[in-house]
Every structure is written in structure tokens, then in C-alpha cells.
Amino acid sequence: MITWRDEFALGVPEIDAQHKKLFAIANRAYEVLKNDLLVDKYDQIVDIFNELKDYTVYHFTYEEDYMKSIGYRKFLSHKVQHDDFIQRINETDLRQIDENQEQYLIETLEFVVAWIENHILGVDKKIVEG
Ligand SMILES: [Fe+2]
């Protein structure tokens, strides 16, 4: 699980809401992982990954537009981080999921959750700190 803490808040309501939504998508993936009643999790995992990809692209675009709107000086280096993350997510090979669903989901989730936490705390917060 990834739990929202006050320190994640930027104080920009729409961006904070979008970050919470990313947490919620990640937590749904954890729920699928924990559900021992599901024998074949493939379809649900693919659905969640696709939703995560789509929502991340939407969120990054919003955040980048916000940075431009306030004339944020570190916009380009911030966008590079977004683009790298999207590239990594796009490289996720869904065919691997059939081989070892649990392990693949765990590793992908650990990467995604760690990235989101570090990015919000280390990079996004700088937007509002100036
Ligand atoms: Fe960001």
C-alpha cells in the first residue's frame, strides 16, 4: 500500500487530487495482488497498468501546463523526469505477466510507488518552493 501523508501536499488542489488518484490506482494493483481468490490476475493487471499509463500521461500534461503557466524555471529538467517515467512504463512488457504474474506485478509496483513518492517529495514540491 501507498499511503497519503501531509508532506506529499503541494498546496495546489488539482495537482494534489491527481497525485491522490495515482496512489489509488497503485493501491488497486496491490488489492489484486493480495486477493488469493483470483487465480488468473492477468486481465485485471493489464487493465490497471493501462489505466496507470493513461492517467499518468494526463497528469504529467496537467502538471507541465501548470509549470509553464507560472513560468517555472526548472520546467525542462522536470519534464525530462516525466518523459523517462513514461518511457519506463511503456517498456513494461505485458507478455511477461503470463509467466510470473505475482513477481512481475510486485516488482513493477515497487518501482512505480517508489518513483511517485520520490518524485513528489523531491521534484514536484520544488514547483511551489520556487
Ligand atoms: Fe512532476
Backbone and ligand atoms as CSV (ligand in chain L), in Angstrom:
chain,resi,resn,atom,element,x,y,z
A,1,MET,N,N,0.829,-1.202,0.000
A,1,MET,CA,C,0.000,0.000,0.000
A,1,MET,C,C,0.866,1.255,0.000
A,2,ILE,N,N,0.350,2.259,-0.628
A,2,ILE,CA,C,0.997,3.562,-0.607
A,2,ILE,C,C,0.017,4.505,0.082
A,3,THR,N,N,0.468,5.117,1.145
A,3,THR,CA,C,-0.422,5.915,1.985
A,3,THR,C,C,-0.119,7.396,1.850
A,4,TRP,N,N,-1.165,8.181,1.647
A,4,TRP,CA,C,-1.015,9.626,1.524
A,4,TRP,C,C,-0.585,10.220,2.862
A,5,ARG,N,N,0.423,11.070,2.803
A,5,ARG,CA,C,0.828,11.800,4.005
A,5,ARG,C,C,0.810,13.294,3.682
A,6,ASP,N,N,0.648,14.102,4.721
A,6,ASP,CA,C,0.551,15.551,4.521
A,6,ASP,C,C,1.750,16.107,3.763
A,7,GLU,N,N,2.917,15.504,3.963
A,7,GLU,CA,C,4.120,16.047,3.324
A,7,GLU,C,C,4.075,15.922,1.797
A,8,PHE,N,N,3.146,15.102,1.268
A,8,PHE,CA,C,3.028,14.989,-0.188
A,8,PHE,C,C,2.297,16.186,-0.795
A,9,ALA,N,N,1.586,16.925,0.029
A,9,ALA,CA,C,0.745,18.007,-0.493
A,9,ALA,C,C,1.576,19.173,-1.008
A,10,LEU,N,N,1.245,19.620,-2.244
A,10,LEU,CA,C,1.893,20.806,-2.806
A,10,LEU,C,C,1.126,22.076,-2.441
A,11,GLY,N,N,-0.142,21.889,-2.125
A,11,GLY,CA,C,-0.981,23.052,-1.876
A,11,GLY,C,C,-1.631,23.573,-3.146
A,12,VAL,N,N,-1.463,22.816,-4.239
A,12,VAL,CA,C,-2.172,23.122,-5.489
A,12,VAL,C,C,-3.269,22.055,-5.590
A,13,PRO,N,N,-4.527,22.429,-5.310
A,13,PRO,CA,C,-5.572,21.407,-5.105
A,13,PRO,C,C,-5.704,20.390,-6.239
A,14,GLU,N,N,-5.710,20.839,-7.481
A,14,GLU,CA,C,-5.908,19.889,-8.583
A,14,GLU,C,C,-4.734,18.916,-8.683
A,15,ILE,N,N,-3.514,19.406,-8.517
A,15,ILE,CA,C,-2.345,18.512,-8.592
A,15,ILE,C,C,-2.351,17.538,-7.418
A,16,ASP,N,N,-2.686,18.011,-6.237
A,16,ASP,CA,C,-2.768,17.102,-5.081
A,16,ASP,C,C,-3.834,16.026,-5.319
A,17,ALA,N,N,-4.955,16.415,-5.888
A,17,ALA,CA,C,-6.024,15.451,-6.165
A,17,ALA,C,C,-5.552,14.410,-7.183
A,18,GLN,N,N,-4.811,14.862,-8.186
A,18,GLN,CA,C,-4.308,13.923,-9.205
A,18,GLN,C,C,-3.274,12.975,-8.598
A,19,HIS,N,N,-2.427,13.480,-7.714
A,19,HIS,CA,C,-1.463,12.600,-7.050
A,19,HIS,C,C,-2.185,11.543,-6.209
A,20,LYS,N,N,-3.252,11.966,-5.524
A,20,LYS,CA,C,-4.024,11.002,-4.720
A,20,LYS,C,C,-4.649,9.931,-5.611
A,21,LYS,N,N,-5.070,10.345,-6.797
A,21,LYS,CA,C,-5.647,9.373,-7.741
A,21,LYS,C,C,-4.581,8.361,-8.185
A,22,LEU,N,N,-3.342,8.825,-8.403
A,22,LEU,CA,C,-2.256,7.893,-8.748
A,22,LEU,C,C,-2.046,6.884,-7.618
A,23,PHE,N,N,-2.092,7.368,-6.377
A,23,PHE,CA,C,-1.967,6.474,-5.222
A,23,PHE,C,C,-3.090,5.433,-5.255
A,24,ALA,N,N,-4.303,5.893,-5.561
A,24,ALA,CA,C,-5.462,5.000,-5.564
A,24,ALA,C,C,-5.314,3.908,-6.623
A,25,ILE,N,N,-4.811,4.269,-7.797
A,25,ILE,CA,C,-4.611,3.262,-8.850
A,25,ILE,C,C,-3.570,2.244,-8.399
A,26,ALA,N,N,-2.477,2.725,-7.824
A,26,ALA,CA,C,-1.430,1.817,-7.333
A,26,ALA,C,C,-1.996,0.886,-6.258
A,27,ASN,N,N,-2.841,1.432,-5.390
A,27,ASN,CA,C,-3.398,0.608,-4.319
A,27,ASN,C,C,-4.370,-0.443,-4.852
A,28,ARG,N,N,-5.039,-0.144,-5.963
A,28,ARG,CA,C,-5.902,-1.160,-6.569
A,28,ARG,C,C,-5.060,-2.320,-7.093
A,29,ALA,N,N,-3.887,-1.992,-7.599
A,29,ALA,CA,C,-2.986,-3.054,-8.047
A,29,ALA,C,C,-2.571,-3.922,-6.859
A,30,TYR,N,N,-2.300,-3.272,-5.716
A,30,TYR,CA,C,-1.959,-4.046,-4.517
A,30,TYR,C,C,-3.115,-4.958,-4.098
A,31,GLU,N,N,-4.344,-4.444,-4.232
A,31,GLU,CA,C,-5.515,-5.249,-3.857
A,31,GLU,C,C,-5.608,-6.513,-4.707
A,32,VAL,N,N,-5.376,-6.368,-6.007
A,32,VAL,CA,C,-5.395,-7.530,-6.900
A,32,VAL,C,C,-4.315,-8.518,-6.465
A,33,LEU,N,N,-3.166,-7.960,-6.147
A,33,LEU,CA,C,-2.041,-8.802,-5.739
A,33,LEU,C,C,-2.361,-9.608,-4.485
A,34,LYS,N,N,-3.034,-8.977,-3.533
A,34,LYS,CA,C,-3.317,-9.626,-2.244
A,34,LYS,C,C,-4.474,-10.609,-2.317
A,35,ASN,N,N,-5.295,-10.501,-3.371
A,35,ASN,CA,C,-6.511,-11.313,-3.452
A,35,ASN,C,C,-6.182,-12.741,-3.886
A,36,ASP,N,N,-6.133,-13.627,-2.906
A,36,ASP,CA,C,-5.758,-15.013,-3.191
A,36,ASP,C,C,-6.861,-15.784,-3.911
A,37,LEU,N,N,-8.057,-15.195,-3.957
A,37,LEU,CA,C,-9.168,-15.872,-4.629
A,37,LEU,C,C,-9.064,-15.775,-6.146
A,38,LEU,N,N,-8.263,-14.825,-6.616
A,38,LEU,CA,C,-8.096,-14.652,-8.059
A,38,LEU,C,C,-7.017,-15.590,-8.570
A,39,VAL,N,N,-7.424,-16.512,-9.419
A,39,VAL,CA,C,-6.448,-17.473,-9.945
A,39,VAL,C,C,-5.652,-16.841,-11.080
A,40,ASP,N,N,-6.380,-16.242,-12.024
A,40,ASP,CA,C,-5.708,-15.596,-13.147
A,40,ASP,C,C,-5.935,-14.093,-13.072
A,41,LYS,N,N,-4.889,-13.396,-12.708
A,41,LYS,CA,C,-4.996,-11.957,-12.494
A,41,LYS,C,C,-4.635,-11.155,-13.737
A,42,TYR,N,N,-4.315,-11.848,-14.815
A,42,TYR,CA,C,-3.756,-11.200,-16.000
A,42,TYR,C,C,-4.608,-10.032,-16.496
A,43,ASP,N,N,-5.912,-10.280,-16.708
A,43,ASP,CA,C,-6.774,-9.242,-17.283
A,43,ASP,C,C,-6.841,-8.006,-16.392
A,44,GLN,N,N,-6.953,-8.232,-15.091
A,44,GLN,CA,C,-7.045,-7.093,-14.172
A,44,GLN,C,C,-5.739,-6.312,-14.116
A,45,ILE,N,N,-4.629,-7.043,-14.160
A,45,ILE,CA,C,-3.328,-6.372,-14.132
A,45,ILE,C,C,-3.153,-5.509,-15.380
A,46,VAL,N,N,-3.515,-6.059,-16.518
A,46,VAL,CA,C,-3.395,-5.304,-17.771
A,46,VAL,C,C,-4.271,-4.055,-17.709
A,47,ASP,N,N,-5.494,-4.209,-17.193
A,47,ASP,CA,C,-6.395,-3.058,-17.072
A,47,ASP,C,C,-5.794,-1.970,-16.183
A,48,ILE,N,N,-5.247,-2.375,-15.046
A,48,ILE,CA,C,-4.703,-1.389,-14.104
A,48,ILE,C,C,-3.463,-0.711,-14.698
A,49,PHE,N,N,-2.608,-1.479,-15.356
A,49,PHE,CA,C,-1.430,-0.885,-15.981
A,49,PHE,C,C,-1.828,0.127,-17.047
A,50,ASN,N,N,-2.821,-0.229,-17.836
A,50,ASN,CA,C,-3.250,0.692,-18.888
A,50,ASN,C,C,-3.854,1.965,-18.298
A,51,GLU,N,N,-4.622,1.790,-17.233
A,51,GLU,CA,C,-5.199,2.968,-16.574
A,51,GLU,C,C,-4.096,3.834,-15.980
A,52,LEU,N,N,-3.114,3.187,-15.374
A,52,LEU,CA,C,-1.989,3.920,-14.781
A,52,LEU,C,C,-1.243,4.718,-15.845
A,53,LYS,N,N,-0.993,4.076,-16.972
A,53,LYS,CA,C,-0.305,4.760,-18.075
A,53,LYS,C,C,-1.102,5.971,-18.547
A,54,ASP,N,N,-2.371,5.747,-18.825
A,54,ASP,CA,C,-3.226,6.819,-19.348
A,54,ASP,C,C,-3.330,7.972,-18.356
A,55,TYR,N,N,-3.528,7.638,-17.082
A,55,TYR,CA,C,-3.719,8.702,-16.099
A,55,TYR,C,C,-2.415,9.467,-15.855
A,56,THR,N,N,-1.295,8.738,-15.908
A,56,THR,CA,C,-0.009,9.391,-15.718
A,56,THR,C,C,0.264,10.399,-16.833
A,57,VAL,N,N,-0.022,10.026,-18.059
A,57,VAL,CA,C,0.168,10.944,-19.188
A,57,VAL,C,C,-0.712,12.193,-18.998
A,58,TYR,N,N,-1.965,11.966,-18.631
A,58,TYR,CA,C,-2.890,13.070,-18.381
A,58,TYR,C,C,-2.366,13.982,-17.271
A,59,HIS,N,N,-1.926,13.377,-16.173
A,59,HIS,CA,C,-1.449,14.146,-15.013
A,59,HIS,C,C,-0.179,14.940,-15.342
A,60,PHE,N,N,0.770,14.286,-16.018
A,60,PHE,CA,C,2.016,14.985,-16.358
A,60,PHE,C,C,1.737,16.194,-17.260
A,61,THR,N,N,0.838,16.007,-18.206
A,61,THR,CA,C,0.489,17.122,-19.093
A,61,THR,C,C,-0.100,18.278,-18.292
A,62,TYR,N,N,-0.963,17.949,-17.344
A,62,TYR,CA,C,-1.560,18.990,-16.497
A,62,TYR,C,C,-0.477,19.702,-15.695
A,63,GLU,N,N,0.408,18.918,-15.098
A,63,GLU,CA,C,1.451,19.494,-14.245
A,63,GLU,C,C,2.410,20.352,-15.071
A,64,GLU,N,N,2.727,19.889,-16.282
A,64,GLU,CA,C,3.633,20.658,-17.149
A,64,GLU,C,C,2.970,21.972,-17.583
A,65,ASP,N,N,1.687,21.929,-17.888
A,65,ASP,CA,C,0.962,23.163,-18.234
A,65,ASP,C,C,0.956,24.122,-17.047
A,66,TYR,N,N,0.802,23.561,-15.849
A,66,TYR,CA,C,0.819,24.403,-14.646
A,66,TYR,C,C,2.195,25.069,-14.487
A,67,MET,N,N,3.259,24.285,-14.671
A,67,MET,CA,C,4.612,24.846,-14.531
A,67,MET,C,C,4.833,25.978,-15.528
A,68,LYS,N,N,4.360,25.769,-16.759
A,68,LYS,CA,C,4.510,26.812,-17.783
A,68,LYS,C,C,3.705,28.051,-17.397
A,69,SER,N,N,2.534,27.828,-16.841
A,69,SER,CA,C,1.641,28.955,-16.524
A,69,SER,C,C,2.234,29.863,-15.452
A,70,ILE,N,N,3.092,29.307,-14.600
A,70,ILE,CA,C,3.697,30.137,-13.551
A,70,ILE,C,C,5.136,30.501,-13.911
A,71,GLY,N,N,5.573,30.143,-15.133
A,71,GLY,CA,C,6.925,30.486,-15.580
A,71,GLY,C,C,8.007,29.779,-14.778
A,72,TYR,N,N,7.749,28.518,-14.439
A,72,TYR,CA,C,8.702,27.760,-13.609
A,72,TYR,C,C,10.016,27.541,-14.360
A,73,ARG,N,N,11.126,27.933,-13.753
A,73,ARG,CA,C,12.408,27.929,-14.459
A,73,ARG,C,C,12.958,26.524,-14.700
A,74,LYS,N,N,12.638,25.580,-13.822
A,74,LYS,CA,C,13.201,24.228,-13.978
A,74,LYS,C,C,12.249,23.303,-14.727
A,75,PHE,N,N,11.410,23.902,-15.567
A,75,PHE,CA,C,10.412,23.125,-16.311
A,75,PHE,C,C,11.039,21.997,-17.126
A,76,LEU,N,N,12.086,22.306,-17.885
A,76,LEU,CA,C,12.630,21.304,-18.822
A,76,LEU,C,C,13.215,20.089,-18.104
A,77,SER,N,N,13.990,20.322,-17.044
A,77,SER,CA,C,14.579,19.174,-16.336
A,77,SER,C,C,13.478,18.358,-15.648
A,78,HIS,N,N,12.421,19.033,-15.241
A,78,HIS,CA,C,11.295,18.320,-14.631
A,78,HIS,C,C,10.588,17.454,-15.683
A,79,LYS,N,N,10.398,18.028,-16.860
A,79,LYS,CA,C,9.722,17.277,-17.930
A,79,LYS,C,C,10.526,16.044,-18.344
A,80,VAL,N,N,11.861,16.150,-18.306
A,80,VAL,CA,C,12.713,15.001,-18.631
A,80,VAL,C,C,12.395,13.835,-17.684
A,81,GLN,N,N,12.196,14.149,-16.410
A,81,GLN,CA,C,11.862,13.087,-15.445
A,81,GLN,C,C,10.524,12.431,-15.793
A,82,HIS,N,N,9.553,13.263,-16.162
A,82,HIS,CA,C,8.251,12.716,-16.569
A,82,HIS,C,C,8.413,11.802,-17.785
A,83,ASP,N,N,9.151,12.297,-18.788
A,83,ASP,CA,C,9.308,11.524,-20.024
A,83,ASP,C,C,10.021,10.195,-19.758
A,84,ASP,N,N,11.033,10.222,-18.875
A,84,ASP,CA,C,11.750,8.984,-18.535
A,84,ASP,C,C,10.806,7.961,-17.889
A,85,PHE,N,N,9.927,8.468,-17.015
A,85,PHE,CA,C,8.999,7.562,-16.339
A,85,PHE,C,C,8.011,6.943,-17.332
A,86,ILE,N,N,7.473,7.785,-18.223
A,86,ILE,CA,C,6.537,7.278,-19.238
A,86,ILE,C,C,7.227,6.220,-20.106
A,87,GLN,N,N,8.477,6.502,-20.471
A,87,GLN,CA,C,9.219,5.543,-21.291
A,87,GLN,C,C,9.364,4.210,-20.557
A,88,ARG,N,N,9.688,4.297,-19.274
A,88,ARG,CA,C,9.844,3.071,-18.482
A,88,ARG,C,C,8.529,2.284,-18.410
A,89,ILE,N,N,7.437,3.014,-18.201
A,89,ILE,CA,C,6.135,2.348,-18.128
A,89,ILE,C,C,5.774,1.723,-19.484
A,90,ASN,N,N,6.096,2.448,-20.563
A,90,ASN,CA,C,5.791,1.927,-21.896
A,90,ASN,C,C,6.622,0.695,-22.235
A,91,GLU,N,N,7.781,0.575,-21.590
A,91,GLU,CA,C,8.640,-0.583,-21.837
A,91,GLU,C,C,8.168,-1.815,-21.063
A,92,THR,N,N,7.180,-1.611,-20.189
A,92,THR,CA,C,6.638,-2.734,-19.436
A,92,THR,C,C,6.099,-3.780,-20.418
A,93,ASP,N,N,6.670,-4.942,-20.342
A,93,ASP,CA,C,6.319,-5.986,-21.306
A,93,ASP,C,C,5.204,-6.864,-20.738
A,94,LEU,N,N,3.996,-6.614,-21.219
A,94,LEU,CA,C,2.845,-7.328,-20.657
A,94,LEU,C,C,2.913,-8.835,-20.897
A,95,ARG,N,N,3.669,-9.262,-21.889
A,95,ARG,CA,C,3.777,-10.700,-22.149
A,95,ARG,C,C,4.450,-11.426,-20.994
A,96,GLN,N,N,5.301,-10.678,-20.239
A,96,GLN,CA,C,5.974,-11.300,-19.100
A,96,GLN,C,C,4.982,-11.690,-18.010
A,97,ILE,N,N,3.836,-11.007,-17.987
A,97,ILE,CA,C,2.905,-11.206,-16.882
A,97,ILE,C,C,2.373,-12.639,-16.851
A,98,ASP,N,N,2.197,-13.227,-18.017
A,98,ASP,CA,C,1.718,-14.610,-18.051
A,98,ASP,C,C,2.689,-15.583,-17.392
A,99,GLU,N,N,3.965,-15.269,-17.502
A,99,GLU,CA,C,4.992,-16.171,-16.978
A,99,GLU,C,C,5.008,-16.201,-15.454
A,100,ASN,N,N,5.066,-15.019,-14.860
A,100,ASN,CA,C,5.169,-14.967,-13.406
A,100,ASN,C,C,4.442,-13.729,-12.902
A,101,GLN,N,N,3.120,-13.824,-12.887
A,101,GLN,CA,C,2.273,-12.671,-12.602
A,101,GLN,C,C,2.637,-11.966,-11.307
A,102,GLU,N,N,2.720,-12.726,-10.241
A,102,GLU,CA,C,2.892,-12.113,-8.921
A,102,GLU,C,C,4.200,-11.336,-8.835
A,103,GLN,N,N,5.271,-12.005,-9.235
A,103,GLN,CA,C,6.587,-11.391,-9.121
A,103,GLN,C,C,6.689,-10.146,-9.997
A,104,TYR,N,N,6.150,-10.243,-11.195
A,104,TYR,CA,C,6.225,-9.121,-12.124
A,104,TYR,C,C,5.426,-7.930,-11.598
A,105,LEU,N,N,4.240,-8.195,-11.051
A,105,LEU,CA,C,3.416,-7.113,-10.508
A,105,LEU,C,C,4.091,-6.471,-9.301
A,106,ILE,N,N,4.658,-7.306,-8.432
A,106,ILE,CA,C,5.339,-6.780,-7.245
A,106,ILE,C,C,6.476,-5.845,-7.653
A,107,GLU,N,N,7.304,-6.305,-8.585
A,107,GLU,CA,C,8.463,-5.501,-8.987
A,107,GLU,C,C,8.038,-4.196,-9.654
A,108,THR,N,N,7.015,-4.285,-10.507
A,108,THR,CA,C,6.549,-3.087,-11.194
A,108,THR,C,C,5.936,-2.104,-10.206
A,109,LEU,N,N,5.146,-2.628,-9.284
A,109,LEU,CA,C,4.520,-1.771,-8.279
A,109,LEU,C,C,5.553,-1.097,-7.392
A,110,GLU,N,N,6.554,-1.863,-6.993
A,110,GLU,CA,C,7.594,-1.288,-6.139
A,110,GLU,C,C,8.303,-0.146,-6.851
A,111,PHE,N,N,8.566,-0.338,-8.142
A,111,PHE,CA,C,9.200,0.722,-8.917
A,111,PHE,C,C,8.292,1.949,-9.006
A,112,VAL,N,N,7.029,1.714,-9.361
A,112,VAL,CA,C,6.084,2.824,-9.565
A,112,VAL,C,C,5.880,3.615,-8.272
A,113,VAL,N,N,5.658,2.902,-7.177
A,113,VAL,CA,C,5.374,3.564,-5.901
A,113,VAL,C,C,6.589,4.356,-5.413
A,114,ALA,N,N,7.768,3.755,-5.523
A,114,ALA,CA,C,8.980,4.455,-5.088
A,114,ALA,C,C,9.217,5.693,-5.954
A,115,TRP,N,N,8.969,5.540,-7.256
A,115,TRP,CA,C,9.176,6.672,-8.164
A,115,TRP,C,C,8.225,7.809,-7.817
A,116,ILE,N,N,6.946,7.493,-7.637
A,116,ILE,CA,C,5.944,8.530,-7.353
A,116,ILE,C,C,6.300,9.266,-6.058
A,117,GLU,N,N,6.615,8.497,-5.010
A,117,GLU,CA,C,6.935,9.131,-3.719
A,117,GLU,C,C,8.150,10.042,-3.842
A,118,ASN,N,N,9.212,9.521,-4.449
A,118,ASN,CA,C,10.436,10.312,-4.566
A,118,ASN,C,C,10.240,11.523,-5.460
A,119,HIS,N,N,9.456,11.342,-6.515
A,119,HIS,CA,C,9.231,12.443,-7.459
A,119,HIS,C,C,8.417,13.568,-6.806
A,120,ILE,N,N,7.371,13.218,-6.096
A,120,ILE,CA,C,6.552,14.252,-5.442
A,120,ILE,C,C,7.394,14.997,-4.405
A,121,LEU,N,N,8.083,14.228,-3.557
A,121,LEU,CA,C,8.814,14.857,-2.456
A,121,LEU,C,C,10.044,15.624,-2.939
A,122,GLY,N,N,10.713,15.089,-3.955
A,122,GLY,CA,C,11.991,15.675,-4.363
A,122,GLY,C,C,11.908,16.630,-5.530
A,123,VAL,N,N,10.897,16.482,-6.381
A,123,VAL,CA,C,10.841,17.264,-7.625
A,123,VAL,C,C,9.589,18.132,-7.693
A,124,ASP,N,N,8.428,17.512,-7.480
A,124,ASP,CA,C,7.184,18.291,-7.574
A,124,ASP,C,C,7.127,19.401,-6.526
A,125,LYS,N,N,7.582,19.103,-5.319
A,125,LYS,CA,C,7.478,20.107,-4.265
A,125,LYS,C,C,8.300,21.360,-4.566
A,126,LYS,N,N,9.327,21.182,-5.404
A,126,LYS,CA,C,10.162,22.345,-5.769
A,126,LYS,C,C,9.365,23.348,-6.607
A,127,ILE,N,N,8.314,22.861,-7.280
A,127,ILE,CA,C,7.494,23.773,-8.103
A,127,ILE,C,C,6.926,24.892,-7.240
A,128,VAL,N,N,6.461,24.511,-6.050
A,128,VAL,CA,C,5.818,25.503,-5.190
A,128,VAL,C,C,6.798,26.164,-4.225
A,129,GLU,N,N,8.005,25.571,-4.152
A,129,GLU,CA,C,9.012,26.199,-3.269
A,129,GLU,C,C,9.789,27.278,-4.025
A,130,GLY,N,N,9.619,27.287,-5.370
A,130,GLY,CA,C,10.229,28.348,-6.173
A,130,GLY,C,C,11.635,28.056,-6.612
L,1,LIG,FE,FE,6.069,16.026,-11.634
